[in-house]
Structures are given as C-alpha cells and as structure tokens.
Amino acid sequence: MKFTELLLFAALLVTACSGKPDYPKDDPSPVQKEWRETYNGDLLLGLAGSYDNWESTGKLSTVIKWEGVSVFNGEYLRAGICLFLKMQDNPDSWMDGDVDYPSATVAFVTDDPFLPRTIPFTILQKAVRQQYDAMNSKGEVEKRFYVEPYKAVITNTALNVMLCRAFAYYRDHGCFPETIDSWDASYIRSTTKCPVDAAEVKAARDEAWKNAGVTESSSTKEKAVAIFNYGRDVWEYEGYYNSSKGAVGTIKAKAGNCCDMSHAIVAMARLSGIPARYFHAQCQYSSGVVGHVVSQLMVDDVWFMADATNNSNSFGEVRFTSYTGVEYLEDLQW
C-alpha cells in the first residue's frame, strides 16, 4: 500500500480517540471534505447540528436539513441509529452507499436522567444495537430500555441526545469519544430566568455558604442544604401566578412566589455544580389541590425537594401529601 493510501485509510478509521486533528475546524482537510460532501456525511452534519441546538437551548432540533429535505426528530433518530452502526461496522466505507433505515414508530419520553452520567462509548454502541433490533423486530424505537450491566433505564430521548452528541464530537475531532454524557438534559446550564453567571446569584450563594460555614471542600449535601436554608430563611413568600422576577429579581427583593423562589434556588445550586431542576405538579394540601413548583437538587444520585416557600419545610421535605400531573423540567419558561 502506498504512503498516501495509508494516510487516507487512517483518516477514515472510526475509532475512539482524544485530541483534535492538526487541521482547523473551519478549514477541514481534503479527506474531511470528502465525507462531508456525501449523502451520509450530510446526515452526520445535520445530527451534529441538532446537538449544537441542544447546547444553546437545552433541546435537540425538532427538524434537521438532510440533503435539502426537512427531517423530523423521530425519523432522524432512526436514520442516526443506522448511520452510527454503519460507521462502527464499516469504518473505512461508511460514507459510501446511502444509509438505509427501517420504518418504525418513535414516541419520545423523558424520565429521571440515567445514572451514572458518564458511560463508556461501548455502552452507547450496545444501546444503539438494541434499538436497531427493536426497530426490526417490534417496529418501534423503544421508549425505555436497559443496557447491561446497568439497571437504570435509558429513554429514547436520552439515546437521541447521546447519538447527536457523538456525531458532533466526530464532526469536530474526526473520531468518536471514549466516554459520553448519558443525560438528555444538563440541569447545570443557565436559562433566561435562571442566569447561573449573574453577580447577584454568586453573592447570594456565597452568603448562604458563609452563613452555614460551607466551603468549596464541603460535601455536596452541605452545600445544597446551605442554599436551601438561605432561601427559606431569608426570602418571603408572595402569592402570584407564574414567574415575574426570575432568580436575580427574587434575590434582590428577598421575596417571590414558588416559581421565582425555585429559579433562585436552582441558579445558586447550578452555580455550585449541583444539578438542579423544576418539579411542577398539582399538589394535594390539607386545604385543597394547588398547582405548585418546587426546585429539586441532585445529591449523591438522589433528587431532593427544596421547597423554600414554607418556613416549616426542611431540605428534602414538603407539606403536600400527594400530587398528580407531575413534570420535571430543566427550564421553567413561565
């Protein structure tokens, strides 16, 4: 084999690796241009672009462009599954021959995030093969499934995010990663009403830690409890619908309703590196059923309620006795 042929073969290998190639991202090598100009390569770019949207908004694109055609997420997940397996099974020729994918139903669901958060790339490979088999044998992409040796459930939404994440890595590095984030949401990023990097959020978080004698070396639970106690003890509850102040306004006013108090707790927790989300449900109290929002903080792989609206609450405890219609949200937009 000639030296130039060896270089071409090496560039086409699809294996886990680390580090970026020598060529800049915006000026790909001739080999990179070759796969980018193929039918399969254009699909990969569309899937990678969907993950770019996830990075900026917390959601995958509903539609991607593939060879100039609009393809919805259920279809591009099926196509992505088949493209991924083609790249694994035919690393030197995956870009040749248009990728083919079976017809199957896709109904996306969202559950608690898969744990552990970071998994080996080989687990993603197993998950994708399982779903490919399900498409062929059951005519569906399964909503929820397990991958040995893990017992935690993986949702098809998480699988879609992982696939797009893997394709974005390949686009940028010319190979797949050795490990991959398995979460379908970050629970760490800033949102419009929850700006993690706001000066007011940091000042309140620092005061909460100081009041409790917490430092960077303290445990995650100690940090979380300090943030919750600060919100419960310093802020006053106000009754109104939806958000009007956001995290920053609540911290400045030292007051807010359940939505705005949750924004502030979530922002302070995320700033501290603690995954945080919003719990929304119709909650049963002794006085009746009320729509309610509560922040939830993940400590040692468990979600804890952090409801600062009632001074008799403690970290992990709430006053309502039951609930219906629950939603778990990364971003509360109302």
C-alpha positions, 0 to 999 in steps of 0.5 A, spaced: 500 500 500 502 506 498 504 512 503 498 516 501 493 510 501 495 509 508 494 516 510 487 516 507 485 509 510 487 512 517 483 518 516 477 514 515 478 509 521 472 510 526 475 509 532 475 512 539 480 517 540 482 524 544 485 530 541 483 534 535 486 533 528 492 538 526 487 541 521 482 547 523 475 546 524 473 551 519 478 549 514 477 541 514 482 537 510 481 534 503 479 527 506 474 531 511 471 534 505 470 528 502 465 525 507 462 531 508 460 532 501 456 525 501 449 523 502 451 520 509 456 525 511 450 530 510 446 526 515 452 526 520 452 534 519 445 535 520 445 530 527 451 534 529 447 540 528 441 538 532 446 537 538 449 544 537 441 546 538 441 542 544 447 546 547 444 553 546 437 551 548 437 545 552 433 541 546 435 537 540 432 540 533 425 538 532 427 538 524 434 537 521 436 539 513 438 532 510 440 533 503 435 539 502 429 535 505 426 537 512 427 531 517 423 530 523 426 528 530 423 521 530 425 519 523 432 522 524 433 518 530 432 512 526 436 514 520 442 516 526 441 509 529 443 506 522 448 511 520 452 510 527 452 502 526 454 503 519 460 507 521 462 502 527 461 496 522 464 499 516 469 504 518 473 505 512 466 505 507 461 508 511 460 514 507 459 510 501 452 507 499 446 511 502 444 509 509 438 505 509 433 505 515 427 501 517 420 504 518 418 504 525 414 508 530 418 513 535 414 516 541 419 520 545 419 520 553 423 523 558 424 520 565 429 521 571 436 522 567 440 515 567 445 514 572 451 514 572 452 520 567 458 518 564 458 511 560 463 508 556 462 509 548 461 501 548 455 502 552 452 507 547 454 502 541 450 496 545 444 501 546 444 503 539 444 495 537 438 494 541 434 499 538 436 497 531 433 490 533 427 493 536 426 497 530 426 490 526 423 486 530 417 490 534 417 496 529 418 501 534 424 505 537 423 503 544 421 508 549 425 505 555 430 500 555 436 497 559 443 496 557 447 491 561 450 491 566 446 497 568 439 497 571 437 504 570 433 505 564 435 509 558 429 513 554 429 514 547 430 521 548 436 520 552 439 515 546 437 521 541 441 526 545 447 521 546 447 519 538 447 527 536 452 528 541 457 523 538 456 525 531 458 532 533 464 530 537 466 526 530 464 532 526 469 536 530 475 531 532 474 526 526 473 520 531 468 518 536 469 519 544 471 514 549 466 516 554 459 520 553 454 524 557 448 519 558 443 525 560 438 528 555 438 534 559 444 538 563 440 541 569 447 545 570 446 550 564 443 557 565 436 559 562 433 566 561 430 566 568 435 562 571 442 566 569 447 561 573 453 567 571 449 573 574 453 577 580 447 577 584 446 569 584 454 568 586 453 573 592 447 570 594 450 563 594 456 565 597 452 568 603 448 562 604 455 558 604 458 563 609 452 563 613 452 555 614 460 555 614 460 551 607 466 551 603 468 549 596 471 542 600 464 541 603 460 535 601 455 536 596 449 535 601 452 541 605 452 545 600 445 544 597 442 544 604 446 551 605 442 554 599 436 551 601 436 554 608 438 561 605 432 561 601 427 559 606 430 563 611 431 569 608 426 570 602 418 571 603 413 568 600 408 572 595 402 569 592 402 570 584 401 566 578 407 564 574 414 567 574 415 575 574 422 576 577 426 570 575 432 568 580 436 575 580 429 579 581 427 574 587 434 575 590 434 582 590 427 583 593 428 577 598 421 575 596 417 571 590 412 566 589 414 558 588 416 559 581 421 565 582 423 562 589 425 555 585 429 559 579 433 562 585 434 556 588 436 552 582 441 558 579 445 558 586 445 550 586 447 550 578 452 555 580 455 550 585 455 544 580 449 541 583 444 539 578 438 542 579 431 542 576 423 544 576 418 539 579 411 542 577 405 538 579 398 539 582 399 538 589 394 535 594 394 540 601 390 539 607 386 545 604 385 543 597 389 541 590 394 547 588 398 547 582 405 548 585 413 548 583 418 546 587 426 546 585 429 539 586 437 538 587 441 532 585 445 529 591 449 523 591 444 520 585 438 522 589 433 528 587 431 532 593 425 537 594 427 544 596 421 547 597 423 554 600 416 557 600 414 554 607 418 556 613 416 549 616 419 545 610 426 542 611 431 540 605 428 534 602 421 535 605 414 538 603 407 539 606 403 536 600 401 529 601 400 527 594 400 530 587 398 528 580 400 531 573 407 531 575 413 534 570 420 535 571 423 540 567 430 543 566 427 550 564 421 553 567 419 558 561 413 561 565 
